Amino acid sequence: MITLLLHLQNVEPIKLDVEDLPGLTDTVILGKNPRDRSDRELDWVEDGVTSIYMPWWRVSYVEVLPSEERESEFPLPFRTD
């Protein structure tokens, strides 16, 4: 599972888990487990929703976050506590 940080227009960034990276011809991103940057539930998503389709026109840019095993392999140069 790949975790993406989507930067949306007029909304705080959200995290989504995806099976594969979106392709060049995709018009939407299908993501599971939508949450905010600090892994809390989103206010604008109904309770119990596990998957969302996000249209590309709402997305400014996408960050691909490292997996847990890659995070320990490459420690970040700043403190996270």
VEXMARVO-708042 format. One line per field, with one value per residue (C-alpha): residue in one letter; chain; x, y, z; residue number from 1. Coordinates in steps of 0.05 Angstrom, whole numbers, plus 32768, in hexadecimal, padded with zeros to 4 digits. Layout:
BEGIN
r c(a:...)
c c(A:...)
X c(X:...)
Y c(Y:...)
Z c(Z:...)
k c(NUM:...)
REM end
This chain:
BEGIN
r c(m:i:t:l:l:l:h:l:q:n:v:e:p:i:k:l:d:v:e:d:l:p:g:l:t:d:t:v:i:l:g:k:n:p:r:d:r:s:d:r:e:l:d:w:v:e:d:g:v:t:s:i:y:m:p:w:w:r:v:s:y:v:e:v:l:p:s:e:e:r:e:s:e:f:p:l:p:f:r:t:d)
c c(A:A:A:A:A:A:A:A:A:A:A:A:A:A:A:A:A:A:A:A:A:A:A:A:A:A:A:A:A:A:A:A:A:A:A:A:A:A:A:A:A:A:A:A:A:A:A:A:A:A:A:A:A:A:A:A:A:A:A:A:A:A:A:A:A:A:A:A:A:A:A:A:A:A:A:A:A:A:A:A:A)
X c(8000:801B:800A:7FFF:7FF9:7FC9:7FCC:7F86:7F6B:7F4E:7F54:7F8B:7FB4:7F9A:7FBA:7FA0:7FB7:7FB9:7FC9:7FF1:8008:7FD6:7FE3:7FE8:7FA3:7F7E:7F49:7F40:7F68:7F48:7F62:7F54:7F57:7F4F:7F6C:7F8D:7FD8:7FDA:7FB2:7F6F:7F2B:7F17:7EDF:7EC1:7EBE:7E83:7E90:7EA0:7EB9:7EF6:7F02:7EFB:7F04:7F28:7F24:7F66:7F4A:7F48:7F91:7FCA:8002:8011:8048:8059:8069:809D:8085:8095:80D0:80ED:80E5:8113:8144:8149:8142:8128:8158:8129:8107:80C0:80B1)
Y c(8000:8045:8082:80C4:810A:812F:817B:8192:81D5:81FD:81C3:81A9:816F:8128:80E4:80AA:8062:8049:8007:8026:806B:8090:808B:80C2:80B4:80AE:80E3:80D2:80B5:807B:807B:8055:806B:80B7:80DF:8121:812D:8117:80D7:80F0:80E9:811E:814D:814F:8103:80DC:80AA:8064:8079:804E:8061:80A1:80B8:80FA:811D:8138:817E:8184:816F:81A2:816F:812B:8114:80CB:80BC:8087:8045:8033:8007:803E:8072:804B:8041:808C:80B4:80FB:8133:8156:8144:8129:8129)
Z c(8000:7FED:8017:7FF2:800F:7FE1:7FE2:7FCF:7FBA:7FF5:8026:8053:8036:8041:8043:8019:8011:7FC9:7FA8:7F6E:7F5C:7F2F:7EE5:7EB2:7E95:7ED8:7EE5:7F2F:7F68:7F8D:7FD4:8014:805D:8051:808B:809A:809F:80E8:80DA:80F6:80D4:80A3:80B7:8071:8067:8084:80BD:80A5:8060:804E:8004:7FDD:7F95:7F90:7F4C:7F31:7F28:7F74:7F7D:7F7A:7F83:7FA2:7FD1:7FD6:801F:8032:804D:8096:8084:8057:808F:80BD:8083:8076:80B7:80B0:80BF:80F0:8131:8130:817B)
k c(1:2:3:4:5:6:7:8:9:10:11:12:13:14:15:16:17:18:19:20:21:22:23:24:25:26:27:28:29:30:31:32:33:34:35:36:37:38:39:40:41:42:43:44:45:46:47:48:49:50:51:52:53:54:55:56:57:58:59:60:61:62:63:64:65:66:67:68:69:70:71:72:73:74:75:76:77:78:79:80:81)
REM end
